[in-house]
Amino acid sequence: MPETMWTPWRLGYIVGERPEGCLFCLKSKEPREKDKENYILHRGRSGFIMLNSFPYTNGHLMVAPYAHLASPELLEPEVLHEFIDLTGLSVALLRQAIGPEGFNIGMNVADVAGAGVADHLHMHVVPRWKGDTNFMSVLADIRLIPEALNSTYERLAEALRQTLK
């Protein structure tokens, strides 16, 4: 039987409104004055680091090139080099700021591989600690539950009340 990992903060991602266009393109094209609001931590020459608004763990970062490309082989060599450098910088920042004991680092290329934003390549840098839950259902026998049972119950109870009026 799979373990269960409760992630109620991810419900906003699942049921929330989606902006028109690419998240990475939209956020990176906004003025630098909005970087804090957009959770952009660092901008490089050809890519940037931002916090994931719906993290798997605290400090979950994403590294993305400015170029709207879907797969790593499409990146120019210098862009690919900085992409890896920004990934390393992300690890260093997380080690310094929150002291994780390990990391999951990876990307999902195409929607069939689990990419939530399939048309814009990005690297996930997920800090990990001993005793936290395994990373994702594709890597372990884990199911993500995006809402606490009490919250789900209240939503269903309210729907039931509305139906029975």
DSSP file (Angstrom, degrees, kcal/mol; ACC not computed):
  #  RESIDUE AA STRUCTURE BP1 BP2  ACC     N-H-->O    O-->H-N    N-H-->O    O-->H-N    TCO  KAPPA ALPHA  PHI   PSI    X-CA   Y-CA   Z-CA
    1    1 A M              0   0    0      0, 0.0   140,-0.1     0, 0.0     2,-0.0   0.000 360.0 360.0 360.0 133.3    0.0    0.0    0.0
    2    2 A P        -     0   0    0      0, 0.0   140,-0.2     0, 0.0     2,-0.1  -0.323 360.0-117.3 -69.1 150.0    1.4    3.4   -0.9
    3    3 A E  E     -a  142   0A   0    138,-1.9   140,-1.5     1,-0.0     2,-0.4  -0.338  27.5-127.2 -73.3 167.2    2.3    6.0    1.7
    4    4 A T  E     -a  143   0A   0    138,-0.2     2,-0.5    -2,-0.1   140,-0.2  -0.981  17.4-166.9-122.6 131.7    0.5    9.3    1.8
    5    5 A M  E     -a  144   0A   0    138,-2.0   140,-2.6    -2,-0.4     2,-0.4  -0.973  17.2-142.1-117.4 117.5    2.1   12.7    1.7
    6    6 A W  E     +a  145   0A   0     -2,-0.5     3,-0.1   138,-0.2   142,-0.1  -0.656  26.8 167.7 -81.2 126.9   -0.2   15.6    2.6
    7    7 A T    >   +     0   0    0    138,-3.9     3,-1.8    -2,-0.4     4,-0.3  -0.532   4.1 164.3-135.8  67.8    0.5   18.7    0.5
    8    8 A P  G >  S+     0   0    0      0, 0.0     3,-1.4     0, 0.0     4,-0.3   0.767  71.2  65.9 -62.4 -26.1   -2.5   21.0    1.1
    9    9 A W  G >  S+     0   0    0      1,-0.3     3,-0.7     2,-0.1     4,-0.3   0.700  90.6  66.2 -68.3 -17.7   -0.6   24.1   -0.3
   10   10 A R  G X> S+     0   0    0     -3,-1.8     4,-1.7     1,-0.2     3,-0.8   0.602  76.7  84.8 -79.4 -10.7   -0.5   22.5   -3.7
   11   11 A L  H <> S+     0   0    0     -3,-1.4     4,-2.9   135,-0.9     5,-0.4   0.874  83.0  60.1 -59.0 -36.7   -4.3   22.7   -4.1
   12   12 A G  H <> S+     0   0    0     -3,-0.7     4,-1.4    -4,-0.3    -1,-0.3   0.851 105.2  49.0 -58.8 -34.3   -3.9   26.3   -5.3
   13   13 A Y  H <4 S+     0   0    0     -3,-0.8    -1,-0.2    -4,-0.3    -2,-0.2   0.896 114.0  45.3 -69.8 -41.0   -1.9   24.9   -8.2
   14   14 A I  H  < S+     0   0    0     -4,-1.7    -2,-0.2     1,-0.2    -3,-0.1   0.924 130.7  19.2 -72.2 -45.1   -4.4   22.2   -9.1
   15   15 A V  H  < S+     0   0    0     -4,-2.9    -3,-0.2    -5,-0.1    -2,-0.2   0.493 101.6 107.8-106.0  -4.8   -7.6   24.3   -8.9
   16   16 A G  S  < S-     0   0    0     -4,-1.4     2,-0.2    -5,-0.4    -3,-0.0  -0.179  79.4 -87.0 -73.6 165.8   -6.2   27.8   -9.2
   17   17 A E        -     0   0    0      1,-0.0    -1,-0.1     0, 0.0    -2,-0.1  -0.467  38.9-140.0 -70.6 142.3   -6.4   30.1  -12.2
   18   18 A R        -     0   0    0     -2,-0.2     2,-0.1    -3,-0.1     3,-0.0  -0.880  17.0-122.4-104.1 132.9   -3.7   29.7  -14.9
   19   19 A P        -     0   0    0      0, 0.0     2,-0.4     0, 0.0     4,-0.1  -0.387  32.5-102.1 -69.3 153.0   -2.3   32.7  -16.5
   20   20 A E  S    S+     0   0    0      2,-0.1     2,-0.1    -2,-0.1     6,-0.0  -0.622  89.9  11.8 -71.8 129.1   -2.5   33.0  -20.3
   21   21 A G  S    S-     0   0    0     -2,-0.4     2,-0.4    -3,-0.0     3,-0.0  -0.419 111.0 -27.1  97.7-174.5    0.9   32.1  -21.7
   22   22 A C     >  -     0   0    0      1,-0.1     4,-3.1    -2,-0.1     5,-0.2  -0.637  45.2-145.5 -84.2 125.9    4.0   30.6  -20.3
   23   23 A L  H  > S+     0   0    0     -2,-0.4     4,-2.6     1,-0.2     5,-0.3   0.908 100.6  47.2 -53.6 -47.5    4.7   31.1  -16.6
   24   24 A F  H  > S+     0   0    0      2,-0.2     4,-1.9     1,-0.2    -1,-0.2   0.887 114.7  45.3 -68.0 -39.2    8.4   31.3  -17.0
   25   25 A C  H  > S+     0   0    0      2,-0.2     4,-1.5     1,-0.2    -2,-0.2   0.934 114.8  48.2 -67.6 -46.0    8.2   33.7  -20.0
   26   26 A L  H  X S+     0   0    0     -4,-3.1     4,-0.6     1,-0.2     3,-0.2   0.945 115.5  43.0 -60.2 -50.4    5.7   35.9  -18.2
   27   27 A K  H >< S+     0   0    0     -4,-2.6     3,-0.9    -5,-0.2    -1,-0.2   0.908 114.0  50.0 -65.7 -42.7    7.6   36.1  -14.9
   28   28 A S  H 3< S+     0   0    0     -4,-1.9    -1,-0.2    -5,-0.3    -2,-0.2   0.753 108.0  54.2 -70.8 -22.6   11.0   36.7  -16.5
   29   29 A K  H 3< S+     0   0    0     -4,-1.5    -1,-0.2    -3,-0.2    -2,-0.2   0.580  87.3  98.2 -87.4 -10.2    9.8   39.5  -18.8
   30   30 A E  S << S-     0   0    0     -3,-0.9     5,-0.0    -4,-0.6    -3,-0.0  -0.408  91.5 -84.5 -72.9 157.2    8.3   41.5  -15.9
   31   31 A P    >   -     0   0    0      0, 0.0     3,-2.3     0, 0.0    -1,-0.1  -0.221  35.5-113.9 -62.3 152.5   10.5   44.3  -14.6
   32   32 A R  G >  S+     0   0    0      1,-0.3     3,-2.0     2,-0.2     4,-0.3   0.762 112.8  73.0 -57.1 -26.9   13.1   43.5  -12.0
   33   33 A E  G 3  S+     0   0    0      1,-0.3    -1,-0.3     2,-0.1     3,-0.3   0.728  96.9  50.6 -61.0 -20.6   11.2   45.6   -9.4
   34   34 A K  G <> S+     0   0    0     -3,-2.3     4,-2.4     1,-0.2    -1,-0.3   0.332  78.5 103.0 -98.6   6.3    8.6   42.7   -9.4
   35   35 A D  T <4>S+     0   0    0     -3,-2.0     5,-2.6     1,-0.2     4,-0.5   0.899  81.2  48.8 -58.0 -42.6   11.2   40.0   -8.8
   36   36 A K  T >45S+     0   0    0     -4,-0.3     3,-1.1    -3,-0.3    -1,-0.2   0.936 112.7  47.7 -63.0 -45.8   10.3   39.6   -5.1
   37   37 A E  T 345S+     0   0    0     -4,-0.3    -1,-0.2     1,-0.3    -2,-0.2   0.848 116.2  44.9 -61.0 -35.4    6.6   39.4   -5.9
   38   38 A N  T 3<5S-     0   0    0     -4,-2.4    -1,-0.3     2,-0.1    -2,-0.2   0.397 112.0-121.4 -90.1   1.4    7.4   36.8   -8.6
   39   39 A Y  T < 5 +     0   0    0     -3,-1.1    12,-2.5    -4,-0.5     2,-0.7   0.738  56.2 156.5  62.6  25.4    9.8   34.9   -6.3
   40   40 A I  E   < +B   50   0B   0     -5,-2.6    10,-0.3    10,-0.2    -1,-0.2  -0.751  17.5 179.9 -82.1 117.4   12.6   35.4   -8.8
   41   41 A L  E     +     0   0B   0      8,-2.1     2,-0.3    -2,-0.7     9,-0.2   0.833  62.5   7.3 -86.6 -36.1   15.8   35.1   -6.7
   42   42 A H  E     -B   49   0B   0      7,-1.5     7,-2.6    -7,-0.1     2,-0.5  -0.997  56.2-153.9-153.0 139.8   18.5   35.6   -9.3
   43   43 A R  E     -B   48   0B   0     -2,-0.3     5,-0.2     5,-0.2     2,-0.1  -0.974  17.4-175.2-116.2 128.2   18.7   36.5  -12.9
   44   44 A G        -     0   0    0      3,-3.5     5,-0.0    -2,-0.5    38,-0.0  -0.328  44.6 -87.1-102.6-168.8   21.6   35.4  -15.1
   45   45 A R  S    S+     0   0    0      1,-0.2     3,-0.1    -2,-0.1    34,-0.1   0.905 122.5   9.1 -67.2 -42.5   22.6   36.2  -18.6
   46   46 A S  S    S+     0   0    0     32,-0.1    20,-2.5    33,-0.1    21,-0.5   0.326 131.7  17.2-125.3   6.0   20.5   33.4  -20.2
   47   47 A G  E     - C   0  65B   0     18,-0.3    -3,-3.5    19,-0.1     2,-0.3  -0.966  59.2-141.5-165.2 178.6   18.4   32.1  -17.3
   48   48 A F  E     -BC  43  64B   0     16,-2.7    16,-2.3    -2,-0.3     2,-0.4  -0.941  13.2-126.2-149.2 165.2   17.0   32.6  -13.8
   49   49 A I  E     +BC  42  63B   0     -7,-2.6    -8,-2.1    -2,-0.3    -7,-1.5  -0.963  31.5 170.8-117.0 132.5   16.2   31.0  -10.5
   50   50 A M  E     -BC  40  62B   0     12,-2.7    12,-3.0    -2,-0.4   -10,-0.2  -0.987  34.7-108.3-140.2 152.8   12.8   31.3   -8.9
   51   51 A L  E     - C   0  61B   0    -12,-2.5     2,-0.5    -2,-0.3    10,-0.2  -0.524  36.8-116.1 -71.8 143.2   11.0   29.7   -5.9
   52   52 A N        -     0   0    0      8,-3.1     8,-0.1    -2,-0.2     7,-0.1  -0.731  16.6-149.4 -78.6 124.4    8.2   27.3   -6.8
   53   53 A S  S    S+     0   0    0     -2,-0.5    -1,-0.1     1,-0.3   -40,-0.1   0.686  97.0  40.0 -68.7 -17.6    5.0   28.8   -5.6
   54   54 A F  S    S-     0   0    0      6,-0.1    -1,-0.3   -42,-0.1   -44,-0.1  -0.619  92.3-172.2-129.4  71.0    3.6   25.3   -5.0
   55   55 A P        -     0   0    0      0, 0.0     3,-0.1     0, 0.0   -46,-0.1  -0.196  34.9-145.9 -75.5 155.2    6.6   23.5   -3.5
   56   56 A Y  S    S+     0   0    0      1,-0.3     2,-0.3   -46,-0.0    70,-0.1   0.797  94.2   1.8 -78.6 -33.9    7.2   19.8   -2.7
   57   57 A T  S >  S-     0   0    0     75,-0.0     3,-1.7    71,-0.0    -1,-0.3  -0.934 101.3 -72.7-142.8 165.5    9.3   21.0    0.2
   58   58 A N  T 3  S+     0   0    0     -2,-0.3    40,-0.0     1,-0.3    -2,-0.0  -0.391 120.0  23.4 -59.8 134.2   10.3   24.3    1.7
   59   59 A G  T 3  S+     0   0    0      1,-0.3     2,-0.3    -7,-0.1    -1,-0.3   0.517  77.9 166.9  88.2   5.8   12.8   26.0   -0.6
   60   60 A H    <   -     0   0    0     -3,-1.7    -8,-3.1    -8,-0.1     2,-0.3  -0.379  17.9-168.4 -58.3 115.0   11.9   24.2   -3.8
   61   61 A L  E     -CD  51 125B   0     64,-2.7    64,-2.7    -2,-0.3     2,-0.4  -0.698  15.6-152.9-107.4 159.1   13.6   26.1   -6.5
   62   62 A M  E     -CD  50 124B   0    -12,-3.0   -12,-2.7    -2,-0.3     2,-0.5  -0.997   3.2-157.7-130.2 138.2   13.2   26.1  -10.3
   63   63 A V  E     +CD  49 123B   0     60,-2.4    60,-2.9    -2,-0.4   -14,-0.2  -0.959  20.7 172.2-113.1 129.7   15.9   27.1  -12.8
   64   64 A A  E     -C   48   0B   0    -16,-2.3   -16,-2.7    -2,-0.5    58,-0.2  -0.994  30.1-125.7-139.6 144.0   14.8   28.1  -16.3
   65   65 A P  E     -C   47   0B   0      0, 0.0   -18,-0.3     0, 0.0     4,-0.1  -0.500  24.9-125.3 -76.4 157.8   16.4   29.6  -19.4
   66   66 A Y  S    S+     0   0    0    -20,-2.5     2,-0.2    -2,-0.1   -19,-0.1   0.840  88.9  93.5 -69.5 -31.7   14.8   32.7  -20.8
   67   67 A A  S    S-     0   0    0    -21,-0.5     2,-1.7     1,-0.1    54,-0.2  -0.421  83.5-128.4 -66.1 131.0   14.5   30.9  -24.1
   68   68 A H        +     0   0    0     -2,-0.2     2,-0.3    52,-0.1    -1,-0.1  -0.609  57.4 139.9 -83.2  83.7   11.1   29.3  -24.5
   69   69 A L        -     0   0    0     -2,-1.7    52,-3.6    52,-0.1     6,-0.0  -0.948  46.6-148.0-130.5 149.8   12.4   25.8  -25.5
   70   70 A A  S    S+     0   0    0     -2,-0.3    40,-0.2    50,-0.3    50,-0.2   0.558  74.1  38.1 -98.2  -9.1   11.1   22.5  -24.4
   71   71 A S  S >  S-     0   0    0     48,-0.1     3,-1.9    50,-0.1     4,-0.3  -0.997  73.6-120.9-148.5 146.5   14.1   20.2  -24.3
   72   72 A P  G >  S+     0   0    0      0, 0.0     3,-1.5     0, 0.0    -1,-0.1   0.795 106.9  63.7 -61.5 -30.5   17.8   20.5  -23.2
   73   73 A E  G 3  S+     0   0    0      1,-0.3     7,-0.0    -3,-0.0    -3,-0.0   0.654  95.7  62.2 -69.3 -11.5   19.2   19.5  -26.6
   74   74 A L  G <  S+     0   0    0     -3,-1.9    -1,-0.3     2,-0.1     2,-0.2   0.606  83.4  99.4 -85.9 -12.9   17.6   22.7  -28.0
   75   75 A L  S <  S-     0   0    0     -3,-1.5     0, 0.0    -4,-0.3     0, 0.0  -0.504  81.0-113.8 -76.4 141.0   19.7   25.0  -25.8
   76   76 A E    >>  -     0   0    0     -2,-0.2     4,-2.7     1,-0.1     3,-0.5  -0.407  35.2-107.7 -63.9 150.2   22.8   26.7  -27.2
   77   77 A P  H 3> S+     0   0    0      0, 0.0     4,-2.4     0, 0.0     5,-0.1   0.865 119.3  48.9 -53.4 -41.9   25.9   25.4  -25.4
   78   78 A E  H 3> S+     0   0    0      2,-0.2     4,-2.0     1,-0.2     5,-0.1   0.849 112.4  48.8 -69.2 -31.8   26.5   28.6  -23.5
   79   79 A V  H <> S+     0   0    0     -3,-0.5     4,-2.4     2,-0.2    -1,-0.2   0.910 111.7  48.9 -70.9 -42.9   22.9   28.7  -22.3
   80   80 A L  H  X S+     0   0    0     -4,-2.7     4,-1.9     2,-0.2    -2,-0.2   0.893 109.8  52.9 -62.1 -40.6   23.1   25.0  -21.3
   81   81 A H  H  X S+     0   0    0     -4,-2.4     4,-2.3    -5,-0.3    -2,-0.2   0.936 111.7  44.2 -61.3 -47.2   26.3   25.8  -19.4
   82   82 A E  H  X S+     0   0    0     -4,-2.0     4,-3.2     1,-0.2     5,-0.2   0.868 107.6  60.2 -67.4 -34.1   24.7   28.6  -17.4
   83   83 A F  H  X S+     0   0    0     -4,-2.4     4,-1.4     1,-0.2    -1,-0.2   0.916 109.8  42.1 -55.8 -45.2   21.6   26.4  -16.8
   84   84 A I  H  X S+     0   0    0     -4,-1.9     4,-2.3     2,-0.2    -2,-0.2   0.891 113.1  53.3 -70.5 -40.1   23.8   23.9  -15.0
   85   85 A D  H  X S+     0   0    0     -4,-2.3     4,-2.5     1,-0.2    -2,-0.2   0.911 108.7  49.6 -60.0 -42.2   25.7   26.8  -13.2
   86   86 A L  H  X S+     0   0    0     -4,-3.2     4,-2.1     2,-0.2    -1,-0.2   0.833 107.9  54.3 -67.0 -31.9   22.4   28.2  -12.0
   87   87 A T  H  X S+     0   0    0     -4,-1.4     4,-1.9    -5,-0.2    -1,-0.2   0.932 109.8  47.0 -64.9 -45.1   21.4   24.7  -10.7
   88   88 A G  H  X S+     0   0    0     -4,-2.3     4,-2.3     1,-0.2    -2,-0.2   0.896 110.7  51.9 -62.0 -41.2   24.7   24.6   -8.8
   89   89 A L  H  X S+     0   0    0     -4,-2.5     4,-2.8     1,-0.2    -1,-0.2   0.888 106.6  54.8 -61.8 -39.4   24.1   28.1   -7.4
   90   90 A S  H  X S+     0   0    0     -4,-2.1     4,-2.4     2,-0.2    -2,-0.2   0.921 108.1  48.3 -60.0 -44.7   20.6   27.0   -6.3
   91   91 A V  H  X S+     0   0    0     -4,-1.9     4,-2.6     2,-0.2    -2,-0.2   0.928 112.3  49.1 -61.1 -45.5   22.1   24.1   -4.3
   92   92 A A  H  X S+     0   0    0     -4,-2.3     4,-2.1     1,-0.2    -2,-0.2   0.915 111.2  49.2 -62.4 -43.7   24.7   26.4   -2.7
   93   93 A L  H  X S+     0   0    0     -4,-2.8     4,-2.8     1,-0.2     5,-0.2   0.918 112.6  47.5 -61.6 -43.9   22.0   29.0   -1.8
   94   94 A L  H  X>S+     0   0    0     -4,-2.4     4,-2.6     2,-0.2     5,-1.2   0.903 109.9  52.3 -66.2 -41.3   19.8   26.3   -0.2
   95   95 A R  H  X5S+     0   0    0     -4,-2.6     4,-0.6     4,-0.2    -1,-0.2   0.922 115.7  41.9 -58.8 -43.2   22.7   24.7    1.7
   96   96 A Q  H  <5S+     0   0    0     -4,-2.1    -2,-0.2    -5,-0.2    -1,-0.2   0.915 121.4  38.4 -70.8 -44.4   23.5   28.1    3.2
   97   97 A A  H  <5S+     0   0    0     -4,-2.8    -3,-0.2    -5,-0.2    -2,-0.2   0.892 136.5   6.1 -80.5 -41.1   20.0   29.4    3.9
   98   98 A I  H  <5S-     0   0    0     -4,-2.6    -3,-0.2    -5,-0.2    -2,-0.1   0.473  85.7-130.9-129.0  -4.0   18.1   26.3    5.1
   99   99 A G     << -     0   0    0     -5,-1.2    -4,-0.2    -4,-0.6    -3,-0.1   0.885  28.7-171.1  60.7  49.5   20.7   23.5    5.5
  100  100 A P        -     0   0    0      0, 0.0    29,-0.2     0, 0.0    -1,-0.1  -0.314  24.1-137.6 -68.0 159.0   19.1   20.5    3.7
  101  101 A E  S    S-     0   0    0     27,-2.1     2,-0.3     1,-0.1    28,-0.2   0.565  78.6 -13.1 -91.9 -11.2   20.7   17.1    4.0
  102  102 A G  E     -E  128   0B   0     26,-1.5    26,-2.8     2,-0.0     2,-0.3  -0.955  64.4-127.4-170.7-176.9   20.2   16.3    0.3
  103  103 A F  E     -E  127   0B   0     -2,-0.3     2,-0.5    24,-0.3    22,-0.0  -0.992   8.7-143.7-146.6 149.5   18.5   17.2   -2.9
  104  104 A N  E     -E  126   0B   0     22,-2.3    22,-3.2    -2,-0.3     2,-0.4  -0.990  30.6-179.0-105.2 126.4   16.3   15.9   -5.7
  105  105 A I  E     +E  125   0B   0     -2,-0.5     2,-0.3    20,-0.2    20,-0.2  -0.993  22.4 106.8-129.3 125.3   17.4   17.7   -8.9
  106  106 A G  E     -E  124   0B   0     18,-2.0    18,-3.4    -2,-0.4     2,-0.3  -0.992  46.3-124.8-179.6 174.1   15.8   17.0  -12.2
  107  107 A M        -     0   0    0     -2,-0.3     2,-0.6    16,-0.2    16,-0.1  -0.973  14.5-138.0-137.4 150.9   13.5   17.9  -15.0
  108  108 A N        -     0   0    0     14,-0.4     2,-0.8    -2,-0.3    14,-0.2  -0.954  19.0-155.9-109.0 117.1   10.5   16.4  -16.7
  109  109 A V        +     0   0    0     -2,-0.6   -38,-0.1     4,-0.1     9,-0.1  -0.856  62.7   0.3-101.6 109.9   10.7   16.7  -20.5
  110  110 A A  S > >S-     0   0    0     -2,-0.8     5,-1.7     8,-0.3     3,-1.3   0.172  86.4 -89.9  91.3 152.8    7.2   16.6  -22.1
  111  111 A D  G > 5S+     0   0    0      1,-0.3     3,-1.7     3,-0.2    -1,-0.1   0.826 123.6  62.5 -64.4 -31.8    3.9   16.2  -20.5
  112  112 A V  G 3 5S+     0   0    0      1,-0.3    -1,-0.3     2,-0.1    -2,-0.1   0.724 102.3  53.2 -66.4 -18.6    4.0   12.4  -20.7
  113  113 A A  G < 5S-     0   0    0     -3,-1.3    -1,-0.3    -4,-0.1    -2,-0.2   0.381 131.3 -94.1 -93.8   2.1    7.1   12.6  -18.4
  114  114 A G  T < 5 +     0   0    0     -3,-1.7     2,-0.4     1,-0.3    -3,-0.2   0.538  67.2 159.8 101.2   8.2    5.1   14.7  -15.8
  115  115 A A      < -     0   0    0     -5,-1.7     3,-0.4     1,-0.2    -1,-0.3  -0.506  25.4-166.3 -68.6 121.7    6.1   18.2  -16.9
  116  116 A G  S    S+     0   0    0     -2,-0.4     2,-0.5     1,-0.3    -1,-0.2   0.820  94.4  32.9 -74.3 -32.8    3.5   20.7  -15.6
  117  117 A V  S >  S+     0   0    0     -9,-0.1     3,-0.8     3,-0.1    -1,-0.3  -0.833  79.6 172.1-120.4  87.8    4.9   23.3  -17.9
  118  118 A A  T 3   +     0   0    0     -2,-0.5    -8,-0.3    -3,-0.4    -1,-0.1   0.720  67.6  56.0 -75.8 -23.1    5.9   21.1  -20.8
  119  119 A D  T 3  S+     0   0    0      1,-0.2     2,-0.4   -10,-0.1    -1,-0.2   0.471 102.6  56.4 -94.4   0.2    6.8   23.7  -23.4
  120  120 A H  S <  S-     0   0    0     -3,-0.8   -50,-0.3   -50,-0.2    -1,-0.2  -0.917  84.7-130.3-134.3 108.7    9.5   25.6  -21.3
  121  121 A L        +     0   0    0    -52,-3.6     2,-0.3    -2,-0.4   -52,-0.1  -0.217  36.0 165.0 -55.2 137.8   12.4   23.6  -19.9
  122  122 A H        -     0   0    0    -14,-0.2     2,-0.4   -58,-0.2   -14,-0.4  -0.980  30.2-133.3-156.1 150.1   13.1   24.0  -16.2
  123  123 A M  E     -D   63   0B   0    -60,-2.9   -60,-2.4    -2,-0.3     2,-0.4  -0.880  16.9-142.7-105.6 132.3   15.1   22.2  -13.6
  124  124 A H  E     -DE  62 106B   0    -18,-3.4   -18,-2.0    -2,-0.4     2,-0.5  -0.810  11.2-169.4 -92.8 134.1   13.6   21.4  -10.2
  125  125 A V  E     -DE  61 105B   0    -64,-2.7   -64,-2.7    -2,-0.4   -20,-0.2  -0.937  11.9-177.5-123.1 104.8   16.0   21.7   -7.2
  126  126 A V  E     - E   0 104B   0    -22,-3.2   -22,-2.3    -2,-0.5   -66,-0.1  -0.903  18.9-139.3-112.0 112.5   14.1   20.2   -4.2
  127  127 A P  E     - E   0 103B   0      0, 0.0     2,-0.3     0, 0.0   -24,-0.3  -0.404  23.4-162.8 -68.8 146.7   15.8   20.3   -0.8
  128  128 A R  E     - E   0 102B   0    -26,-2.8   -27,-2.1    -2,-0.1   -26,-1.5  -0.946  12.0-165.5-134.0 151.8   15.5   17.1    1.3
  129  129 A W    >   -     0   0    0     -2,-0.3     3,-2.1   -29,-0.2     2,-0.0  -0.961  38.7 -91.4-132.0 150.0   15.9   16.1    5.0
  130  130 A K  T 3  S+     0   0    0     -2,-0.3     3,-0.1     1,-0.3   -28,-0.0  -0.376 113.8  25.3 -57.4 135.0   16.2   12.7    6.6
  131  131 A G  T 3  S+     0   0    0      1,-0.3    -1,-0.3    -2,-0.0     3,-0.1   0.299  91.5 119.6  91.6 -10.5   12.7   11.6    7.6
  132  132 A D  S <  S-     0   0    0     -3,-2.1    -1,-0.3     1,-0.1     2,-0.1  -0.321  73.7 -85.3 -78.0 176.4   10.8   13.6    5.1
  133  133 A T        -     0   0    0      1,-0.1    -1,-0.1    -3,-0.1    -4,-0.1  -0.439  51.5 -85.4 -84.1 154.4    8.6   11.7    2.6
  134  134 A N        -     0   0    0     -2,-0.1    -1,-0.1    -3,-0.1     3,-0.1  -0.109  47.7-106.4 -55.4 158.6    9.9   10.2   -0.7
  135  135 A F  S    S-     0   0    0      1,-0.2     2,-0.3    -3,-0.1    -2,-0.1   0.949  75.7 -23.3 -62.6 -67.5   10.0   12.6   -3.6
  136  136 A M    >>  -     0   0    0      1,-0.0     4,-1.8     8,-0.0     3,-1.6  -0.953  58.5-103.6-148.3 162.7    7.2   11.7   -6.0
  137  137 A S  T 34 S+     0   0    0     -2,-0.3     5,-0.1     1,-0.3     6,-0.0   0.748 116.8  60.9 -63.4 -23.6    5.0    8.9   -7.1
  138  138 A V  T 34 S+     0   0    0      1,-0.2    -1,-0.3     3,-0.1     3,-0.1   0.716 114.4  34.9 -75.9 -18.1    7.0    8.3  -10.2
  139  139 A L  T <4 S+     0   0    0     -3,-1.6     2,-0.3     1,-0.2    -2,-0.2   0.639 129.8  11.0-106.4 -20.2   10.1    7.6   -8.1
  140  140 A A  S  < S-     0   0    0     -4,-1.8     2,-1.9     2,-0.2    -1,-0.2  -0.895  89.7 -84.1-149.7 174.6    8.6    5.8   -5.1
  141  141 A D  S    S+     0   0    0     -2,-0.3  -138,-1.9    -3,-0.1     2,-0.4  -0.452  81.8 127.6 -85.8  65.5    5.4    4.3   -3.9
  142  142 A I  E     -a    3   0A   0     -2,-1.9     2,-0.5  -140,-0.2  -138,-0.2  -0.944  45.2-157.0-126.4 141.7    4.0    7.7   -2.8
  143  143 A R  E     -a    4   0A   0   -140,-1.5  -138,-2.0    -2,-0.4     2,-0.5  -0.983  18.4-135.2-117.5 129.5    0.7    9.4   -3.5
  144  144 A L  E     -a    5   0A   0     -2,-0.5  -138,-0.2  -140,-0.2  -140,-0.0  -0.724  14.1-164.5 -85.4 128.0    0.5   13.2   -3.2
  145  145 A I  E     -a    6   0A   0   -140,-2.6  -138,-3.9    -2,-0.5  -135,-0.1  -0.948   2.1-163.9-112.3 110.0   -2.7   14.4   -1.5
  146  146 A P        +     0   0    0      0, 0.0  -135,-0.9     0, 0.0     2,-0.3   0.439  67.8  43.3 -81.4   2.0   -3.0   18.2   -2.2
  147  147 A E  S    S-     0   0    0   -137,-0.1  -140,-0.1  -136,-0.1  -138,-0.1  -0.996  84.9-109.7-147.8 139.6   -5.5   19.0    0.6
  148  148 A A     >  -     0   0    0     -2,-0.3     4,-2.4     1,-0.1     3,-0.3  -0.339  32.6-118.2 -64.1 147.3   -5.9   18.1    4.2
  149  149 A L  H  > S+     0   0    0      1,-0.2     4,-2.9     2,-0.2     5,-0.2   0.880 113.7  55.6 -56.4 -40.8   -8.8   15.7    5.0
  150  150 A N  H  > S+     0   0    0      1,-0.2     4,-2.3     2,-0.2    -1,-0.2   0.900 109.4  46.9 -60.0 -40.8  -10.4   18.3    7.3
  151  151 A S  H  > S+     0   0    0     -3,-0.3     4,-2.3     2,-0.2    -1,-0.2   0.916 112.5  48.7 -67.4 -43.1  -10.4   20.8    4.4
  152  152 A T  H  X S+     0   0    0     -4,-2.4     4,-2.6     2,-0.2     5,-0.2   0.920 110.9  51.9 -61.3 -43.3  -11.8   18.3    1.9
  153  153 A Y  H  X S+     0   0    0     -4,-2.9     4,-3.0    -5,-0.2    -2,-0.2   0.944 109.6  48.5 -58.3 -48.8  -14.5   17.4    4.4
  154  154 A E  H  X S+     0   0    0     -4,-2.3     4,-2.3     1,-0.2    -1,-0.2   0.886 111.2  50.3 -61.8 -39.5  -15.6   21.0    4.9
  155  155 A R  H  X S+     0   0    0     -4,-2.3     4,-2.1     2,-0.2    -1,-0.2   0.921 114.2  44.4 -64.0 -43.5  -15.7   21.6    1.1
  156  156 A L  H  X S+     0   0    0     -4,-2.6     4,-2.5     2,-0.2    -2,-0.2   0.898 112.1  52.4 -68.1 -40.1  -17.8   18.5    0.6
  157  157 A A  H  X S+     0   0    0     -4,-3.0     4,-2.5    -5,-0.2    -2,-0.2   0.906 109.9  48.8 -62.4 -41.3  -20.1   19.3    3.6
  158  158 A E  H  X S+     0   0    0     -4,-2.3     4,-2.4     2,-0.2    -1,-0.2   0.913 111.0  50.1 -65.0 -42.6  -20.7   22.8    2.2
  159  159 A A  H  X S+     0   0    0     -4,-2.1     4,-2.2     1,-0.2    -2,-0.2   0.901 110.7  50.3 -61.1 -40.6  -21.5   21.4   -1.2
  160  160 A L  H  X S+     0   0    0     -4,-2.5     4,-2.3     2,-0.2    -2,-0.2   0.933 108.8  51.1 -64.2 -44.9  -23.9   19.0    0.4
  161  161 A R  H  X S+     0   0    0     -4,-2.5     4,-0.6     1,-0.2    -2,-0.2   0.912 111.3  48.7 -57.7 -43.0  -25.6   21.8    2.3
  162  162 A Q  H >< S+     0   0    0     -4,-2.4     3,-0.7     1,-0.2    -1,-0.2   0.892 111.5  49.6 -64.3 -39.6  -26.0   23.8   -0.9
  163  163 A T  H 3< S+     0   0    0     -4,-2.2    -1,-0.2     1,-0.2    -2,-0.2   0.860 110.0  50.2 -67.1 -36.5  -27.4   20.8   -2.6
  164  164 A L  H 3<        0   0    0     -4,-2.3    -1,-0.2     1,-0.2    -2,-0.2   0.481 360.0 360.0 -84.7  -2.1  -29.9   20.0    0.1
  165  165 A K    <<        0   0    0     -3,-0.7    -1,-0.2    -4,-0.6    -2,-0.1   0.502 360.0 360.0 -62.5 360.0  -31.3   23.6    0.3
